[in-house]
Amino acid sequence: PGHLAPALAGGLVAGGLVCTLGGPQANPALTLALLCTRKLSALRGAMGVLAQCTGATLASAAARAALQDDAGLVTRVSAVGTAGTALAWETFATFQLALAAFAASEHAAPQAGLALGSAVAAGALAAGPFSGGSMNPARSLGPAIVTGLWDDHWVSWGHPGAPPESPGKGGG
């Protein structure tokens, strides 16, 4: 279906979670943003990242067991660009998501849900063709652990080191 359906699905799920659960913290990138702005203690942040990564790994294991083809679980650098291009788009998409999260934190659930859901969909649409549009390091880590596919995984975490194999081209 291309990038539109997954982007809209992710945006609707994120918006729905914010409206129903009050915006649970499920993203290590947003946790880091909260730590940097001193809105979260170091211990709570570390425990949050651990819980987020554990949850993503368990969800990926469940998805892998339920799906016949688990190749779609892993976010990859596409053949459209390089790992550097993917990193730039992933950084931009994650930044706009964090900006929306901070801006929406002062608003009631319906407005916050719409803002965050729209930010997730927009980020996935913009970055998706290059990096998979994860904007969530835990979402990329869980499938990598479960499937063992680590090609250009460092892009999801913004690690400045060189990719482990086939520079500039993920997938396989």
C-alpha positions as CSV (number, residue, x, y, z in Angstrom):
1,P,0.0,0.0,0.0
2,G,3.0,2.4,0.0
3,H,3.7,4.7,2.9
4,L,0.3,6.4,3.3
5,A,-1.6,3.5,5.0
6,P,1.1,2.8,7.7
7,A,1.6,6.5,8.4
8,L,-2.1,7.1,8.9
9,A,-2.5,3.9,11.0
10,G,0.4,4.9,13.2
11,G,-1.0,8.5,13.6
12,L,-4.5,7.2,14.4
13,V,-3.2,4.8,17.0
14,A,-1.0,7.4,18.6
15,G,-3.8,9.9,18.7
16,G,-6.2,7.3,20.2
17,L,-3.8,6.4,22.9
18,V,-3.3,10.0,23.9
19,C,-7.0,10.6,24.0
20,T,-7.8,7.4,26.0
21,L,-4.7,6.9,28.2
22,G,-3.5,10.5,28.5
23,G,-0.4,10.1,26.4
24,P,1.6,7.3,27.9
25,Q,5.3,7.7,27.4
26,A,6.4,5.0,24.9
27,N,9.3,6.5,23.1
28,P,12.9,6.7,24.2
29,A,13.5,9.8,22.1
30,L,10.7,11.6,23.9
31,T,12.0,10.3,27.2
32,L,15.5,11.8,26.4
33,A,13.8,15.1,25.5
34,L,12.1,15.1,28.9
35,L,15.4,14.3,30.6
36,C,17.2,17.1,28.7
37,T,14.5,19.6,29.8
38,R,14.5,18.4,33.4
39,K,10.9,17.3,33.3
40,L,11.9,13.7,34.3
41,S,14.4,12.3,36.8
42,A,17.3,10.3,35.6
43,L,16.1,7.1,37.4
44,R,12.6,7.4,36.1
45,G,14.0,8.1,32.6
46,A,16.3,5.1,32.7
47,M,13.5,2.8,33.9
48,G,11.2,4.3,31.2
49,V,13.6,3.5,28.4
50,L,14.1,0.0,29.8
51,A,10.4,-0.6,29.9
52,Q,9.9,0.9,26.5
53,C,12.5,-1.3,24.9
54,T,11.3,-4.4,26.7
55,G,7.7,-3.7,25.6
56,A,8.7,-3.2,22.0
57,T,10.7,-6.5,22.0
58,L,7.7,-8.4,23.5
59,A,5.3,-6.8,21.0
60,S,7.7,-7.7,18.2
61,A,7.9,-11.3,19.3
62,A,4.1,-11.5,19.4
63,A,3.8,-9.9,15.9
64,R,6.5,-12.2,14.5
65,A,4.6,-15.2,15.9
66,A,1.3,-13.9,14.4
67,L,2.6,-12.9,10.9
68,Q,3.8,-15.2,8.2
69,D,6.3,-12.6,6.8
70,D,8.2,-10.8,9.6
71,A,10.4,-8.8,7.2
72,G,8.0,-5.8,7.4
73,L,8.6,-5.5,11.2
74,V,12.2,-4.1,10.8
75,T,12.7,-0.5,9.8
76,R,15.4,-0.1,7.2
77,V,17.3,2.4,5.2
78,S,15.8,2.3,1.8
79,A,17.6,2.2,-1.5
80,V,16.3,5.7,-2.3
81,G,19.1,7.4,-0.3
82,T,22.0,6.8,2.0
83,A,22.2,6.1,5.7
84,G,23.1,9.7,6.2
85,T,19.9,10.8,4.4
86,A,17.9,8.4,6.5
87,L,19.5,9.7,9.7
88,A,18.7,13.3,8.7
89,W,15.0,12.5,7.9
90,E,14.7,10.4,11.1
91,T,16.2,13.2,13.2
92,F,13.8,15.8,11.6
93,A,10.7,13.6,12.1
94,T,11.6,12.8,15.7
95,F,12.3,16.5,16.4
96,Q,8.9,17.6,15.1
97,L,7.3,14.8,17.1
98,A,9.0,16.0,20.3
99,L,8.0,19.6,19.5
100,A,4.4,18.5,19.1
101,A,4.5,16.5,22.3
102,F,5.8,19.5,24.3
103,A,3.3,21.9,22.7
104,A,0.4,19.5,23.3
105,S,1.3,18.8,26.9
106,E,-0.6,21.8,28.1
107,H,-3.8,20.9,26.2
108,A,-6.8,18.6,26.9
109,A,-6.8,15.0,25.5
110,P,-8.7,15.6,22.2
111,Q,-6.4,18.4,21.1
112,A,-3.3,16.7,22.3
113,G,-4.4,13.4,20.6
114,L,-5.0,15.2,17.3
115,A,-1.6,17.1,17.5
116,L,0.4,14.0,18.4
117,G,-1.4,11.7,16.0
118,S,-0.9,14.2,13.2
119,A,2.8,14.6,14.1
120,V,3.3,10.8,14.0
121,A,1.5,10.6,10.6
122,A,3.5,13.5,9.2
123,G,6.8,12.2,10.4
124,A,6.1,8.8,9.0
125,L,5.1,10.2,5.7
126,A,8.2,12.4,5.4
127,A,10.8,10.0,6.7
128,G,9.2,6.7,5.7
129,P,10.6,6.6,2.2
130,F,14.1,7.0,3.5
131,S,14.3,5.4,7.0
132,G,11.0,3.7,7.6
133,G,9.8,6.7,9.6
134,S,10.1,5.0,13.0
135,M,10.7,8.2,15.2
136,N,10.9,5.7,18.0
137,P,14.2,3.9,18.8
138,A,12.3,1.2,20.8
139,R,10.0,0.5,17.9
140,S,13.2,-0.2,15.8
141,L,15.0,-2.1,18.5
142,G,12.3,-4.6,19.3
143,P,12.0,-6.1,15.7
144,A,15.8,-6.0,15.3
145,I,16.3,-8.1,18.5
146,V,13.5,-10.6,17.5
147,T,14.5,-11.0,13.8
148,G,18.2,-10.6,14.1
149,L,18.2,-8.0,11.2
150,W,20.5,-5.1,12.3
151,D,21.3,-3.5,8.9
152,D,21.7,0.3,9.5
153,H,19.9,0.0,12.9
154,W,22.1,2.8,14.3
155,V,20.1,5.3,12.2
156,S,17.1,4.7,14.6
157,W,19.3,5.7,17.6
158,G,21.2,8.5,15.9
159,H,24.5,6.8,16.5
160,P,27.3,8.7,14.7
161,G,29.3,5.5,14.0
162,A,29.5,3.8,10.6
163,P,26.9,1.2,9.7
164,P,27.9,-2.4,10.2
165,E,27.4,-3.5,6.6
166,S,26.6,-2.2,3.1
167,P,27.0,1.5,3.8
168,G,24.1,3.6,2.5
169,K,21.9,0.7,1.7
170,G,19.8,-1.1,4.2
171,G,17.5,-4.0,3.8
172,G,18.1,-7.4,2.5
